[in-house]
Amino acid sequence: MTSPQGSPDGLRDKVAVVTGAAGGLGRAISRRLHASGARLALVDLDEAGLADAAAEFGEDAATFAVDLTDDARTEALPGQVRERLGGLDILVNNAGVRQIASILDLTPGEWRHTLDVDLTAPFVLSRATIPGMVEQGRGKIVNIASITGELAFADRSAYCVAKAGIIMLTKTITLEFAARGIWCNAIGPGVVETPMTSEYFRSGPMRESIERNAPMKRWAQPEEIAGPVAFLCGPESDYVNGTTLFVDGGWNSAKTY
């Protein structure tokens, strides 16, 4: 496993909100931001996972057990973060779910839940966070999209639609708020090995697809996504805005599945 890297002070005195922080990718992102000096607001439904993360980061982290499909609780989150940590400079919209089912097998409830978590929640949380960032004159938002926002994958209709929406949400936030000190970019990961994805992606058909279509012939580790996220959160990316950076080992270049 790659060790967290990053400037020891590039994000010093910054407060970063990471949603889905108890999962594999969220945990890796949190580690990388913390390695760059940020204090963390860790958001997840998994209270046990949050407690484990809090033990790792100690006094530099506060945890928030929030159902991001609850608009009222999500809208209240930025104020709670500022109250407990003294600020809010960075938002990483990472929390997500996915349903693997054909359109005919996917229920309307499953469709709505996927879009609620993967698209509506980032909209609601960004909408609630931006005014405070504008007031302080600066803020960075990083949305976790996917190559499925650019390439259609069979049996993932709701996820593809949600991630395509994230890419457009990223652009529209930039158009509306870049002149007021807000950066909004997205990361489009390819196939990432996490506890949520590992069993499925090790299956024969998916493994064969990775070997056939991914130019680098492997999937990513969470730390390989966390590094680009940290770049977009830091000062080195101050002239990058409204962009989706695909971190997919070249898969998007191949345009195949």
C-alpha positions in Angstrom: 0.0 0.0 0.0 1.3 3.5 -0.9 2.1 5.7 2.1 0.3 9.0 2.4 2.4 11.8 0.9 1.9 15.5 0.7 3.4 18.8 1.8 3.5 18.8 5.6 2.0 22.4 5.6 0.3 22.9 2.3 -3.2 22.8 4.0 -2.1 24.0 7.4 -4.9 25.8 9.3 -7.4 24.5 6.7 -10.5 22.6 7.7 -11.7 19.9 5.2 -15.0 18.1 5.2 -14.8 14.6 3.7 -18.1 12.7 3.2 -18.0 8.9 3.1 -15.0 9.2 5.4 -15.3 5.8 6.9 -15.0 4.0 3.6 -11.8 3.0 1.8 -11.5 5.9 -0.6 -12.8 8.4 2.0 -10.3 7.2 4.5 -7.4 7.5 2.0 -8.5 11.0 1.1 -8.7 12.0 4.8 -5.2 10.6 5.4 -3.7 12.5 2.5 -5.3 15.8 3.5 -4.3 15.3 7.1 -0.7 14.6 5.9 -0.8 18.0 4.2 -1.8 19.7 7.5 -5.6 19.9 7.3 -7.9 19.3 10.2 -10.8 17.0 9.3 -14.6 16.9 9.6 -15.3 13.2 8.9 -18.9 12.5 7.7 -20.5 9.1 7.3 -23.4 7.0 8.4 -21.0 4.3 9.7 -20.6 5.4 13.3 -18.1 2.5 14.1 -16.0 3.4 11.1 -16.1 7.1 12.1 -14.9 6.2 15.6 -12.0 4.2 14.1 -11.1 7.1 11.9 -11.3 9.5 14.8 -8.9 7.4 16.8 -6.4 7.5 13.9 -6.5 11.3 13.5 -6.9 12.3 17.2 -7.6 15.9 18.0 -7.2 16.9 14.4 -10.6 15.4 13.5 -14.3 15.7 14.5 -16.9 13.2 13.4 -20.4 13.8 12.1 -22.8 10.8 11.7 -25.1 12.2 9.1 -27.6 10.7 6.7 -26.9 12.8 3.6 -30.3 12.0 2.1 -31.8 14.1 5.0 -31.8 17.6 3.5 -32.3 19.3 6.8 -29.4 17.5 8.5 -27.2 18.0 5.5 -27.9 21.7 5.3 -27.1 22.1 9.0 -23.7 20.4 8.7 -21.5 23.3 7.5 -22.6 25.4 10.6 -21.8 22.4 12.9 -18.4 22.0 11.3 -17.6 25.7 11.8 -18.8 25.6 15.4 -16.7 22.6 16.3 -13.5 23.2 14.2 -13.5 26.9 13.7 -13.9 27.0 10.0 -14.6 25.2 6.7 -12.2 25.7 3.8 -12.5 22.5 1.8 -15.4 20.2 0.9 -14.8 16.7 -0.6 -18.1 15.2 -1.8 -17.0 11.6 -1.7 -20.0 9.6 -0.3 -21.6 7.3 -2.8 -23.6 4.2 -3.5 -24.1 2.1 -6.6 -26.7 -0.3 -7.8 -25.7 -3.0 -10.3 -28.8 -4.0 -12.2 -30.3 -3.7 -15.7 -32.8 -1.0 -16.3 -35.6 -3.5 -16.2 -34.5 -4.9 -12.9 -33.7 -1.6 -11.2 -36.5 -0.4 -9.1 -37.6 3.2 -9.0 -36.7 3.3 -5.3 -33.2 2.1 -6.0 -32.9 4.6 -8.8 -34.0 7.5 -6.5 -31.7 6.4 -3.7 -28.7 6.3 -5.9 -29.4 9.8 -7.3 -30.2 11.0 -3.8 -26.8 9.9 -2.4 -24.6 10.4 -5.4 -26.0 13.6 -6.9 -28.6 15.4 -4.7 -26.6 15.2 -1.5 -23.5 16.8 -3.1 -25.8 19.6 -4.5 -27.4 20.1 -1.1 -24.2 20.1 0.9 -22.4 22.3 -1.7 -25.3 24.8 -1.7 -25.2 25.0 2.1 -21.4 25.3 2.2 -20.8 27.9 -0.5 -22.2 31.0 1.3 -19.7 30.7 4.1 -16.9 30.2 1.7 -17.9 33.2 -0.3 -18.1 35.3 3.0 -14.5 34.3 3.9 -13.4 35.0 0.3 -12.1 31.5 -0.6 -13.1 27.8 -0.6 -12.4 24.6 -2.6 -14.9 21.9 -3.4 -13.8 18.6 -4.9 -16.5 16.2 -6.2 -15.8 12.5 -6.7 -17.2 11.7 -10.1 -16.3 8.6 -12.1 -15.4 7.4 -15.6 -19.0 6.3 -15.7 -19.9 10.0 -15.9 -18.2 9.9 -19.3 -18.5 6.3 -20.5 -21.8 4.4 -20.3 -21.5 1.1 -18.4 -24.2 -1.5 -18.8 -26.2 -2.4 -15.6 -25.2 0.9 -13.9 -27.7 3.3 -15.4 -28.5 5.2 -12.1 -24.8 5.5 -11.2 -23.8 6.7 -14.7 -26.5 9.3 -14.7 -25.6 10.5 -11.2 -21.9 10.8 -12.0 -22.6 12.6 -15.3 -24.7 15.0 -13.2 -21.8 15.5 -10.8 -19.5 16.5 -13.7 -22.1 19.1 -14.8 -22.7 20.3 -11.2 -19.0 20.9 -10.9 -19.0 23.1 -14.0 -22.1 25.1 -13.0 -20.7 25.8 -9.5 -17.6 27.1 -11.2 -19.5 29.3 -13.6 -21.6 30.8 -10.8 -19.0 31.2 -8.1 -15.4 31.3 -9.5 -15.4 35.1 -9.5 -16.3 35.0 -5.8 -13.4 32.9 -4.7 -14.8 29.4 -5.1 -13.0 26.5 -6.8 -15.0 23.4 -7.8 -13.3 20.5 -9.5 -14.0 16.8 -9.8 -12.0 13.6 -9.8 -13.2 10.8 -12.2 -11.7 7.6 -10.8 -11.6 4.4 -12.9 -11.8 1.1 -11.0 -10.6 1.5 -7.5 -10.0 -1.3 -5.0 -11.9 -0.7 -1.8 -13.7 -2.9 0.6 -17.0 -2.0 -1.2 -15.7 -2.9 -4.6 -13.1 -5.6 -4.1 -15.3 -8.7 -4.3 -17.2 -7.6 -7.4 -14.1 -6.4 -9.3 -12.3 -9.6 -8.6 -15.0 -11.5 -10.3 -14.1 -13.2 -13.6 -16.0 -10.9 -16.1 -14.9 -7.6 -14.5 -11.3 -8.7 -14.0 -11.2 -9.7 -17.7 -12.7 -6.3 -18.6 -10.0 -4.5 -16.7 -7.3 -6.6 -18.2 -8.7 -6.0 -21.7 -9.7 -2.4 -21.6 -7.5 -0.6 -19.0 -4.2 0.5 -20.7 -2.4 0.0 -17.4 -4.0 -3.4 -16.9 -4.8 -2.9 -13.3 -7.1 -1.1 -11.0 -6.2 1.8 -8.7 -5.5 1.9 -5.1 -7.3 4.5 -3.0 -4.1 6.4 -2.3 -3.7 6.9 -6.1 -7.0 8.9 -6.1 -6.3 10.7 -2.8 -3.1 12.4 -4.2 -5.0 14.2 -7.0 -7.8 15.1 -4.6 -5.2 16.8 -2.3 -3.7 18.6 -5.3 -7.1 20.1 -6.1 -7.6 21.1 -2.5 -4.3 22.9 -2.3 -2.7 26.1 -3.6 -0.9 24.4 -6.5 -4.3 24.1 -8.3 -5.3 27.7 -8.0 -5.8 28.1 -11.8 -7.7 24.8 -12.1 -11.5 25.3 -11.9 -14.5 23.5 -13.4 -12.4 20.6 -14.5 -12.9 16.9 -14.1 -9.5 15.1 -13.8 -9.9 11.5 -14.8 -7.6 9.2 -12.7 -8.3 6.0 -14.5 -5.1 4.5 -15.7 -5.9 5.6 -19.3 -9.3 3.8 -19.5 -11.2 6.9 -20.6 -8.7 7.3 -23.4 -9.6 3.9 -24.7 -13.3 4.7 -24.8 -14.2 1.0 -24.5 -15.9 -1.2 -21.9 
